[in-house]
Amino acid sequence: MSNHASGQAPSGVAPKVGYVRFWNMASVKGSPLVLRKANSPAEADNLILANPYRYAGYSPLPVAKYQLGIFKQNEPRPLKIIDLDLKPNAFFSIVVSPFSTEVLDDTIDSSATTGIVTIRNFFPGVTVAALSGADTLVAALPYGQRHVSTGLPLSRIPVTFRARLPDGSLTESTQEVDLVTSKRATVLIIPDSYGLFRVRIIADGKKD
C-alpha cells in the first residue's frame, strides 16, 4: 500500500494533505451524518462528523484517492458513496442538501481576477432574493437550491437578502461578502436555533 493511500509519510517527511468540509443540510432536525471510508464498519473511526445545520470549516486529510461513504451515525450502510481524488492543498466541500449530495472543488485559482459567490437556501418553506446595489444576483431562490454568481469584483460587496417567512412576514438582511480575503465565498440562508432568518457567510478554499 502506498504512503498516500495509508495516510502516512516516510519518517521525517511532513504528510501531504488536502482539505475537506462536510455539511449536513438535509434537515434542520435530521440525524448527525458521518464521513468515513465506504467499506469500513460502523465502529470505525469517522473522518468527519456533521451535525444538522452546522457549517464546520475544512478538516485536513491525507492525500489519497478515496471512496467515501456518507452514513447516519452508528449505522453500517451508507446513504451515499462518493469518489474523491484529494490532492495536496486542494479544498473540497461535501454538501448533503434536501434533494442532492454535491462534491464541490473549492480550490482557488490563483490567477483569477474575479470572484465567485455561491448562495445556498436551507430555510424550509422560504424563497430568497439577493441584490447587490442595482444588480439582482438571484430573484427567487427556492429552499434546497443554490445559485452561483461569477465575475464579481475582488472587493467587499454589500448584498441584501429578502424573503417572506412562513408566517407571511417580510424579512431583509444586508451583509458584506468579503472577496478580498478569499476569491470565493458561500452564503448560507438558514434558520437559527429560534427559527429566525439568518445569513451566514463563509470563505471558500481557505483554512480557518
Secondary structure, DSSP 8 states (H G I E B T S, - for coil): --HHHHT---TTS---EEEEEEEE-S-TT---EEEEETT--TTS--SEEE-BT-----EEEESEEEEEEEEETT-SS-SEEEEEEE-TT-EEEEEE-SS-EEEEE----TT--SEEEEEEE--TT--EEEEETTEEEEEEE-TT-EEEEEEE-SSEEEEEEEEE-TTS-EEEEEEEEE-SS-SEEEEEEEE-TTS-EEEEEEESS---
